[in-house]
Amino acid sequence: MLLATAASFVLGAAVAGYFTWRSSGADETGNAQTEQPQAALTTEAADDGPTPSPSASPSEVSVEDVERVAEQQGGIDQRLAAAEQRLTRLDLQAQAAAGNAARSEGLLIAFAIRRAIDRGAELGYLSDQLRLRFGDALPNAVNTIITFSREPVTLDQLIARLDGLAPQLQSGDDRGGFERFTQELGALFTVRRESAPSPQPEKRIERARLFLLSGRPDDAVAEVRNLPGASQAEQWLRDAERYASTQRALDLIETAAVLEPRRLRDGAGNRISQPSPVDE
């Protein structure tokens, strides 16, 4: 009985010791597991610890970014302004080129009209271009040229007709007796300067012919009017005056093609806003 009792006691002590050992091992394991998350949290806290200092850096970086973007935006604005200026200059250059081209075309039209007038040819389409381009600027000159072109007279015709009228212009046989007598009486004594042109009919006709050849029809008309038989050359005088007025109109047209500031038009009928290159 004693042995059984002792064995029971030993067995109970062994069981109690076993459970005590198991409980102490479980506590150590639980403590170890508890310490590991805490260590992890401590490590994470240590890693995240400096984050407050960079927490201020995003604002600083954003300011720098804003300044950088502002600088870039300013550079873009400057480039856009420079591009607009270049486009404006190109536009002005294009307008100047178009205006100068229209003026050159108008001058060529004026030269072609002069050649046709000198040949006594019809103007044809040139008359339409003349009205379109110069009608607003010089309406009287345009009408003079077009009217003359319907009944043209060439320089060669005027010279030939003057040579044919020379005998009648010198004699003046159509005058009455009293007028002829006073003319002859006045021609007996003539006082003039040595440098003055000769009043003799032959000399006047010669000078009139030279004036025509040198492009001075107005002076030729003045010489013929002073001849004794000027009344025999009324038709010639009218044609010569028409020729002279047409030459003056052509001069005005050619000058306007270069110098007219605002009333010229191009081939499409649009006003030439570009000023004359001579004025620039």
ABEGO torsion letter per residue (X at the ends): XAAAAAAAAAAAAAAAAAAAAAAAAAAAAAAAAAAAAAAAAAAAAAAAAAAAAAAAAAAAAAAAAAAAAAAAAAAAAAAAAAAAAAAAAAAAAAAAAAAAAAAAAAAAAAAAAAAAAAAGBBAEAAAAAAAAAAAAABAAAAAAAAAAAABBBBAAAAAAAAAAAAAAAAAGAABBAAAAAAAAAAAABBBBBAABBBABAAAAAAAAAAAAAAGBAAAAAAAAAABAAAAAAAAAAAAAAAAAAAAAAAAAAAAAAAABAAABBBAAGBBBABBBAAAX
